[in-house]
């Protein structure tokens, strides 16, 4: 699920401040600690080989985030694709792969334990 900045509802606007809020943007109720993450990704990065060996060969961790710059396409288990770009808020549910279309910087919030396991798996893949 992605939402462009202009599509996030303005809840309050006063001189010097605009408050936008998108409610019901995924649930973290079944998870405990959340980690804040900053990713710098080069065009062409594809997580498909890095996620091999995970359930469904996909990241099974949900993420909530914001694209500072660039463009990223996710593909889910059914083959559906969604592209997020600069200034988009996003929610990536469990069961996805990621391909970077244009150099990107993103901020994500993820369940800490679950995403640490995915990151450790990727580190293992890269280090052999």
Secondary structure, 3 states (H helix, E strand, C coil): CEEEHHHCEEEEEECCEEEEECCCCCCCCCCCCEEEEEEEECCCCECHHHHCCCHHHCECCCEEEEEEEEEEEEEECCCCEEEEECCEEEEECCCEEEEEEEEEEEEEEEEHHHHHHHHHHHHHHHHC
